[in-house]
Amino acid sequence: MKYLDQTVSTGAPLLALDGTFKLNSLGYPLLIVTTQDSLHQVFPIAFAPCSSECEETVTFVLTSVVKAYKLLYNKALNVKFFISDCALYMFSSVRKVFPALKAHISCYFHVKQSQKKRGMSDRGVHKDDRKAILSHLDVIHQMVTKEHFIKYWQLFKKEYLIYDDYCKYFEDTYINSNCNLWHFFDVDANVFLTNNCCESLNSMIKRDWTNRERRPLHIFFKTLKDGIYQLANQNKPFIPEVEVTTNLQIEAAKLESKGLFVKFKDYYFIQKKHDEGKISMDQAKRFVNIKYSNLTDFKKDCLTMNVLKVNNTEKTVTCFCSSGFKSGVCVHKLALEINLKFRQKLVLLVPKRRRGRKRKAATAMNYQQDEPKRFKKQGLGNRSEPITVILKKKKSKKIIGYRYICETFNYALTFVNKKNKLIFMKERIIKN
């Protein structure tokens, strides 16, 4: 529950719920309620083995989570976003428990997987066209505004008139229903649109806990208990915001210095491949005003440029690239914030490069030949000649080589062989 409290303290608290099967011999599903931080780390909230995955069981699990949170922290649980698959009973249960919910997001991963498995094959879509349709769904998923989405969908239906049955099915199921919130423009930045936090935990349970075996119910409960204790002892830190690293700030400063941003109204545009230079102003105007007559040009513009939207009142920038929107931080966003003076520019101080040719490295033989000259200048004689040192304690003379004399402190550092033992000696040198 501590992770749930940390989630509520963030700006966009999110909960996810999903069920997994094939864990026990009776076929009972396991409902899992999870959350995640800005680094996609999974934090489980509740595990609920149940007889079936239906509206009553989902309502009971969510109500129990709300009651436990209020009992522990003495305050109501306010959740802005909830994410699940597109089952209708999920939506009705969540609305009962969280009436003030801002948005119930449909997991885009489940939307795309349903099209791969049965959505297109059952509606007569040819195998050669399925990959292209899935790529169009990826573009629709990252739409900037609802107006852009409507225009793209109209051009999509015009392009695929032969699949009118499939277009009608998709429109009724994922556009004109409760399962229509799976686009970028439906949520705020750094709010996840996939239920991968539950899916990754489901795969870990099957792979590591049960070893993909359908165990008897009492053994499954014991396995689940041991796994929960193991997760509780990890003590992973909850990170509410993505840290802006120094390397990312340096890359943003380099990108800003190139001057590749193009502005039109409240939008800024930049090429995804920075080596290709600026985009044209006609291309930016065409995108903002949605002046497209065919699907190919619209898709090409969406795939070749990154769109950024600026809120001058709050001094915030939203980037609609995949990494920038999902994590809330990207190099395009930081570069534009530097350009608009919303953020200070990080200047990397590099030592000035020396002019002329680099000095060649001296070989070992040349260095040894030059050593006697250097020693004579210091008045220490030749290194090859032995030096007489008087040790005060024993009042005896020792002949040692100069290689063991410390030049800085004028000390003799020697190893003397005495009865086949190495002895370290340190005495002040007394010149003859």
N, C-alpha and C positions, 0 to 999 in steps of 0.2 A: 504493500500500500504506500510505502514511502515514494516509490517511483510514480505512482498515480498523483500524489500530492505535488511532486516536482513538475509533472506534466501540466497540472492545473495552474501552477504559478507562471508558466510561460504564456506568451501572447496568443498562441493558437493550440489549446489543449485538444488532443486527438486520441480516440480509442478505436481499436480494431477488434473485430470478432470473426472467428472462422471455426469450422468444425473439421475434424479429421476422422477417418474410418480405418478399418482393417487393423485394429490394435488388440482386440480380444476375441475369444472364441464365440461369444454371443453376438458379435457385430454391433455392439453399442458404440455410438460416436463419442468423441471427446470435444467439448466446446472450450475454446481458449480465448480469453480476453487479454489483449496486449496493448502496449504503447511503445513508442520509440523516440529517441532523441534526434538531434540534428545530424548526427553521424551514422544514422541508420542502425544504431544498436537496439536490439530487441530487449524489452523489459516485460516479462509476463506479469499479469495482474491476478488472474483467476483461472483455475482448471476445473471443469465441470463434466464428469462422465454422466451421460444421460441415456434414456431408453430410445429417444428419437430426436431428431433435429427439427423442431417445429416452433410455432409461435409461442406456445406455452412455456417450453423449456428456455427459449431465448429470453423471454420476459422475466422468468424466475431468476436466471443467472444475472442479468443486468440489475434487477431490483436488489438482489443480494449484495452486489458490489456497491451500490449506492448506499445501502443501509450500513455496511461495514465501514465505508469511508466516513459517514456522518458520526458513527459511534466512536471512531478513533480520533477524528480531528474536530469534531463538534462544529461542522459547517457543511453546507450543501455542496454537492458535486455538480459543477457547471462545466459541461463539455460543449465546445463549439462545433467540432467536426467528428463525424463517426464514419468509418469505412468498413465495407463488407462486400460480399458478392451480391449479385443481382436478384437474389431470392425475394419474393414479395413479402413473405412473412417476416423477414428481417426488418423491412422498412416499417411495417405496422408495429412491431414490438419496440423498436427504437423510439418511435414517435410517442408511444405510451410512457416510456420511462423518462425520456428527455424531450419534453414538449417545447422547450426553448432552444432546440438545436438549430444552429445556423445552416448547416448543410450535411446531408447524408450522402457521402460520396460512393459511387459505384467503382469497384476496383477495375482499373483498365486492363490489368493482367487477365482477369476472368472474362472480360468482354472480348479480348482478342483470342483467348483460348477457346471460347465457345464458338467463335467463327472458324477457327482452324479445325475443330473436331466435327461439328455437325451443322453449324449455321450455314455455311456455303454449300456443302455437299448435299444437304437435304433440299436446297432450293435450286438445284440444277446449275450451279456455277462451275464452269469448266476448269480443269486443273491448271491450264496455262494462264488463266486470269486470276487465280486465287492470290498469288504472290503480289501482283500489282494492287489488288484491292486492299490487302493488308498494309501495304506501304501507304496507301491513301488514308487508311485509318490512323496510322502514326502521325500523318500531317494534320488530320482533323483533331487529334488528341492535343496538339500543341498550338491550337488556334489562339489568337491574341484577344479577339472580341467575339461576341455572339453574332454580330453582323458578318464578320469574315466567315464564321462557321456556316451560317445560312447560305451565303453565296457559294461556298465551296460544295456544300451538299447539293445545291441545285445543279451545279455543273457536273457533279458526280453522277446524279441520276440521268442527266442528259447524255453523258458519256456511255453509260451502261444501260441503255434502254432495253437491251435484250434480256437483262436480268431484273425485270420490273418486279417479279415476285420477291426476289431477295431484298431489293431496296425498300419495298413496302414492309417486309418483316422487320428489317433493321430499324426503320423509322418508327414503327409501332412499339418496338421493344426497348430501344435505347435512346430515343429522341423525344417522343411524345408520351412518355411514361414517367414513373418515379425514378427510374434508373438512368436519368439523363445528365447526371453530374459526374462527368469523367474527363472534362476539358480543363485546360490551364486557366481559362477566364472564369471558371466557376469558383475558384478558391483563391486564397492569398498565396504569396510566395512562401516557400519552405513548408508547405503542407503537402503531404505525400498523397499521390493518386493511385497507388497500388497497395495491395494488401500483402506485400512481400514479408512483412514482419511476422505475420501469422504463418505464412507458407514456409519460411525458413525454420521456425520453431517446430512445425509439423514434421518437416523432413528430419530434424535432429532427433525427435522422439522416436520416429520409426527406425532411423539408422543406428542411433547410439543406445537408446533405452531398451527398446523391444527387439532389436536385431531383426526387424521385419518379420516377426513371428506373431501369430494370433494366440496369445497366451490365455489361460483360464482367468476368470474374472478376479479371483482373490490374489493370484500372482501379478496380474496387471495392476491392481491397486497398490501392491507393495512396490512394484517397479516405479509407478508414478510418484509415490511418496519419496522414494530414494532420489529420483530425479529432481523433484522440487527442492529437497534439502541441498542438493548439489548446486542448483541455480542460486539458492539463497546465500550460499557461502562464497559466491564469486565476488560480490560487492563491487560491481562495475560502476564507475562514476557516470552520472547522468549529465550530459553536456547539452544545455539548452540552445546554444548558438554555435555556429561554425566559427572557428578561430581563423582570422585573416593572417596568414603566415607572411614572413618577410619576403620569401621568394615570390609569392603571389603579388605582393605590392610592387616588387621590382619589375615583374612582367607587366603589370598594369601601367606603371610609369613609362616603360618602353613603348607600350601600345599607344598611350596618350600622346607621346611625343611625335608619333607618325602622322597624326591628324587625319585619321581615316573615317571619322564619324560624319554622317550626313543628317541634317535636321530638317524635319517637315512637321509643322504644328507641334504636338507634344511628344512626338516619336523621334527616336534617333536610330540610324541604321548603320550597320557595318558588315563587311563581307566575312563569311565564316573562314575563308582562306585569306589571311591578311596580306599575302603576297600579291593578290590580284588587284590591289588598289581600292579606290572608292567606288561605291555604287553610284549610278546616275541619279540625278534629281527626278527624272521622269519615272524611273523605277520606284522611287520612294513615294511619289505622288500617286502612282497607280495602285500601290499597296494600301495607302491610307484611304483613298477614295474608293477602293474596291472596284476598279475599272478593268474587269477581266471578262473576256468572251469565250475562253476555252480553259479546260482543266489543266492542260500541260503547262501553260505560262504561270498559272497560279501556283502549281506545285513547285515549279522551278524556282520562283521567287522565295517561296517558303523554305526551300532546302539550301539556298545559296547565301542567304543573309540572316543576320541576327537582328531581332527587333527589341528595342529598349524603350520603356515608357517612363516619363519623368513626372513626378508630382512636386511642383515648385513650392506649394504651400508647406508641405511636410518635409521637403528637401530629401526625397527618397527616389531611388531608381529601381525599376523592376526589369530584369532581363528575362526574355522568354526563350533562351536557349535551354537545353535539357538539364545541364548541370546547374546553371544559374537559378532556374526557377525551383528546382527540387531542393537545393541546399541553401538558397538565398545569397550565395556568394559566388562570383565568377570574375574572370579577368576583365570581361567587357563592362560589367557593372562598376568595378573599382576604377577602371580607366575613365569612364564617363563621369563618375563622381569627382575625380581629380580635375577633369576638364571644366566641370561646372562649379568648382571651388567648394564642393560639399565635403571634400576630404583633402587632407594635406598630402602633398606629393613626397614620396620617399626618395631622397637623393642618396645615391650610393657613391661614397668617396673612394675613388680609385687613385693610387699613386701615379703621378705623371710619368709617362713613358720617356725613357732616356733617348736622346737623339743619337743617330749614328749606328754603326754596326756594333753588335753585341761582342763583348770580349770573349776570346776563345779560352776554353778551359785549359789550364796548364797540366801537362802530364806529370806523373809521379816522379819520373827521373829528373825532369827539369826542376821540380820543386826541391828535391834533395840536393841538387847541385847549387841552388840558390841559398840554402839554409846557412852554410858557414858564413856567407857575407852578412846575413842578417844578424847572426850571433856576434860577429866581430864588432858591428856597429854598437851593440848594446854592451860591449866590453866583457862578454862572457866566454870568448874564445870559440874554438871549433867544437862542434858536437861530437866529432869522432875522437877528440882527445879526452882522456879521463881527467876528472877534476878531483882534487884532494879536499876532503871535507873532514873537519875536526868535530867530533861528537863530544859535547861538554860533559855529559854524565860519566862516560867511561874514560874520557881523556885519551882516546885512541884515534888513529887516523884510518879512514876508510877510503878506498879508491872506488868510485862509482861512475857510471856514465851519465851524461847530461840529460838523457831522455827522462830521468826520474826527478828532475829538479823543477819545482813549481816556480815559474817566472814571476808570478804576481806577488806572492808573499815571501819569496826568497827562502823557500824551504826545500829540504831534500826529502824526497819521497822514494824510498828504496825497498827492494826485497833482498834480504841477505840470506844466503844459504848457510845455515848453521845446524849441524847435525841432521842434515837432510830435511830441514823444516824451513818453511818460508815465514819470515818475520817482517812485519811492516814497521819501518823506522821513520820517525818524523822529528827532525832537529833543524835548528837554525844554522845556516851556512856561515862559516867564518873564513873570509878570503885570506889567502897567503900574503 
